[in-house]
Amino acid sequence: WEQIVDLKYKPKFEIVKRDEAPRIAERHFLGLKNRYGSVIAIDLVNKHGGEGCLNEVYANAMQQISNDDIKYIHFDFHRICGHIHFERLSILYDQISDFLDRNRYLLLNEKGEKIEEQCGIVRTNCVDCLDRTNVTQSMIGRKMLEFQLRRIGAFGPEETISFHPNFDDNFKILWANHGDDISTQYTGTPALKGDFVRLGHRTLEGILKDGWNALARYYLNNFRDGTRQDAIDLVHGHFIVSGSRDMAPQPRKGLEAVASLRVALSVVSVGLLFALLSLRKAPYSFWHLLLTLMWTSISMAVAAFLRANGRAFCNRPRLNKPR
């Protein structure tokens, strides 16, 4: 699947080679099973809306390969937890606790001898595998660490990490910093919902930071990431530099060659400004009423044109031909 930037906050999801999804999923999960043992796949995407098509294709593919060693669970994170009720992840934990208990963890004795061995993994995904995934995996990581500490006698049967404030804070900070580092590398901003991972609950400051980071991601996705993708293609060898080929970037064609977001936004802004100025005199002059309608129409027409042709105004990769 892919999302091609087009100035919308959430570009449309497009399924690529839908018919091949079951075969690709089977190859992927058999590879995980051969390497790690049992696998439980936790799908956190929305069941409805734009993400619904991803859930449908993924669930259908998993239905064909699920068995005793490969399990699939869908947990609609946003519907169940919303933006603040992340304690409801306990619902998910209840569904996977038997798997976690059965597949254990690595444990060595004082002599370095193996007395416990992990024989399964949890594969978690959302859309970008950043924010919802990080919150969910921090919950699973906490539970597994508590299992281990009870096993070696450091914790009592009912004791949890939250009983030890300093330990609890360090665990949260470690996991939050880890999530921020991965998110910054991938999106250019820290992870969203980081206040819950860092503090154990949502805060007003965290919600405001999420809003700011979401806007920053929108800007980077639409107006900076094309150049970054070109750099990645060069580093990874997806675009081979050779003296025997034309190394000039692919020229922009059609609307993309002349599209200027600054000009378009300027026209919209100026049109709205003139419409407001004319509107003040519209009750006293039919001419100003016509001017108001004209400038409003121009602004709306340009805005509609931007919406319909958003891809042409975005910073897209140029070394490898984009769709």
Summary of the structure (lengths in Angstrom):
residues: 323
radius of gyration: 25.7
end to end distance: 12.8
largest distance: 93.7
contacts: 864
relative contact order: 0.09
helix: 62%
strand: 8%
